[in-house]
Structures are given as structure tokens and as C-alpha cells.
């Protein structure tokens, strides 16, 4: 009986996943990808960003530099890495975010909140605000990010925050619409899922909600809930 090297089998499987994604006209769901991917492939979360949906949030101020966002953005990277660790070998962002090779990958100056890790800003990639909102980056960027991080796949996350207000009883809760995309080392957009979750606490009424230290974890929790559901 002929013996096939394990690495060749894994490479062939990865190629099949790519062909499947392209054959369907776009990326598969995160759930489908994680179920079919080789065991524990290396992945790096290279971008996590947060936007203010339609300027609906009070207290957001300048989202890129506001203290309330800076206090949570790095934690959101940790949340994404913890969720992905169930199916992947995660290369921690803390190990590469200050790397000049990573920082040299072209990025886009979108007005969104971004993490500060070990004194280095985690950039936003893509080339338009629409791509940022959709967690989309170009093939060349994906290839460069895989090389810079030593990963087989890179993950890009964007969460758009807003307010969910009830109808009959107009109470308001945090609302997060979160998109996770995964790209392979060839630059192919292999997986993408977009989900929406609400916070648990009532934060106000008639849409009047303020983002502050007392409320922001409601959005962070909704973000984490969406990421967890993507993997189920």
C-alpha cells in the first residue's frame, strides 16, 4: 500500500477548501470552515475594529482615541483569540503587533476604534470604509499578514455598535453587529460570518444610550456572544 505524507494530505484539504469557497462564489461560513479545516491550523487575529453605527451612541467622542474605547479594545482581541482557540492554534497578537513587518502592511485610516497592544496600535486594513465594515482585506494584504505573523490563516474582525430599542416598551439595549473574516496564506477569503447580538441590561429608553465605563461591557459582551455563535 502506498503511503501518503500527512503534510500532503493537509495541503490537499486546504486546496479543496479554497476551491469550495471560490466555487460557491465567495467565502463559506465560519462554522463550515472550522468544521472542515485541518486540525489546529495556525491563525492570527490581525485586526479588530469597532465603529459607531450611524453616529447613534452618546459619549463615543473620537472613537480612535477615546479613553472608554481604549480600555476595552485590547480585551476584544483577547476574546476573539479565546474563541478561535477552540479550533485553531492561535498566534497571539501581542507577539507580532509591534513587529515592523506587520506594521508595514498597507492599512486604512478609518475613523474606528482600534486596540493598543504593548504600546503599538493594531492597524485597520482594507482600502475603503466599506471594506473595513465588512471585515474585508485584499489578497496582497492577507498574504503579507500571513508572512508577518507566521500564520496559515489570518482573522479580521469588525464590530458595528448601535442601540436596540423595543416597540411596545421602548427600552434600549446595546446592539453589536459583528463580522469575522478568515483569509488564507494565498490571499483567498475563505470564510466570513456576520451576526448581531444584544446586551442583557436595559441602558435607557427611546434610544438614549450613553457609552461609558458603566455600559460599555454590554457591547463587548454582545460582540463576544456573536463570535462564540459563529463557531457553533
N, C-alpha and C positions, 0 to 999 in steps of 0.2 A: 504494500500500500504506500502510495506517495504521501510524504509529509509536507504540509503547508506551513510556512513560518507564521507565527502568530501576528507579527507586525504587518505582514502582507494581508492577512485576513482583516485586520483593523483598518488598514488603508483602503481596502476594497469596500468595506462597510461605510467608511466616511464618504467615499466617492458616490456610493449608492444613495446616501442621504442627500448629497448635493444635487444629484440628478433628479431625485424625487422632488426636492424643493423647486428646482427650475421647471420640471415637467408640469407642476401644478400651477405655474405662472407666478410663483412667489414663495416666500418663506412659509414653512409649516408652523403649527402652533408650538409653543414652548413645551407643552405636555407631550405632544407626539415626538418631538425631537429628543427629549430626555429619556423617553422610553426606548428609543431606537439607537441612541448614541452608544459608542463603545464605553466600556466600564471606566468610570472615573477619569475622563479626559481632563487635561489641564485647561482651566478657564481663568480669565482675569476680568474683573469689573473695572472698565477703563473710564466710564463716565456715568455720573449720577447728577441729575439736574432737576430743579423744581421751578415751575412757573406759576404765576397768579392768573387763573382763568378769568379773562375779561376784566381784569382790574377790580375784582369783586371783594377783595379782602382788605379790611382796615388794619393798619398797623404794619403792613408789609414794607412800606417805605422803599428804599433802594434794595431790592431783593439780593443783589450780588454782595452787598456789604452789610446788610442789617445784622445786628447782634443776635436777634432771635433766630434767624435762619442759620447763621454760622454755628450756633450752639447745637444744632441738630443734624446738619448736612453730613458730617463725617459719620455720625451714628447710622444714617441711612445707607451709607456704603457698607457698614458692618452688617446691617440687616440683609442687604442683597447677598453679601458673601455667605452669611449663615444659611440662607435659603438654598443657594446654589450648591453648598457643600453636601447636601443630601445626595446629589447625583454626580458631582464633579470634584476634581481636585482643584481647589481654589488657590490661585497665586494672590496673596494679599496685596491690596493697593498700596499699603504702607511700604512695601518692598520695592516699588517702582515709581511712585508718583513724583519723586524728586529726581528721577533719572533723566539726564539731558536728552537721551534718545527718545524717551516718551514725550517729554515736554516739547520736542522739536516737531512732532507730528502736527501738521496744519490744523488749527482749530478756529472756531467761530465765536466772535464776541457777543453772544446773545445776552439779553438782559434777563438772566435767570439766576437762581441761587445755586451755588456750587460749593463743594466741600473744600476745606483746608486741612490737609493731612501732613503731619510732620513739617509744618511750615511751608508747604508747597500747595498751590491751587490745583485742583483736578479740573482740567480744561473741559470745554464743551466742543465736541466735534460735529461733523456735518458741515454744510455750506450755506444753509438758509435757516430761518427760524422755523419754517415748516418741517424741515428735516429734524431739527432739534426736538420739536414737539412730538414727532413720530418716532423718535429714537432711531434715526437712520443716519448712517455714515457711508462714505464712498468706499469702493473696493480697495483703492490705494491706501486710504487711511486705515482700513481694517487690517490689511497686510502689514503695514508699518507698526501698528499697535501690537499685533501678534509677535512680531520680531522684537519689539522693545520690551515686552513683558515675558517672553519665553513661553507663551501660551499657545495652545492649539486653537482655542476659541476666545473671543472677547465679547463681553456683555456691555450693552449700553442701556441706561435706564433714564426715562424722563417721567416725572410726575407733575400733573397739572392740578393745582389746588383751587377749590371753589367752595360754594355753600349749597347744601341741600335743604330746602325748606318745604315742610309738609303743606298739604292742601287745606283740609278742614281745620286742623290745628297748626297754625303757621310757625311752628318752632323750627329752629335751624341747627344743623349739624355740619361737621366737617365733611367735605367731599373730595376725594382724591381719585383722579383718573391716571392710572399708571401704565406705562408701556415699557416692556422689556424686549430687547432685540439681541440676537446672538449671531455673530459673524465668524466664519472660519478663516484659517490662515491663507486661503486662496482669495479672500475678499468677498466670498459669497454670503449673502444674507440668508442664513439657513433657517432661522426661527424668529417668530415675533408674536406676542400676545398683548392685548390692551384690555385692562379690566378696571372696573370702578367699584370703590367701596366707601362706606360712610363711617364716620366716627361713632362712638357709642353715646357720648354725652351730648345733651342739649346745651348749645353755646349762646343762644339768643333767640330772637324771633323776627319774622319778616325779613330775613336775610341780613340783619345787622349783626355781624360777627367780627370780632377783633382777634387777630393773631398775636398772641403774647406768650409769655412763659407758662401761663396757666392753661392755654388752649392748644398750643402747637402740637403736643403729643397726640392729639386726636387725629391730626392729618398724618403724622408719622405712623400711627397705628393702622390707619386705613391703607396707607401705602404698603406696609408690611403684610397686611391681610391679603391684598391683591397679589403680591409676589408669591406668597405661600399657595394661593389657589391656582396660580399658573402651573405649579409643579405637580399638582394632584391629578 
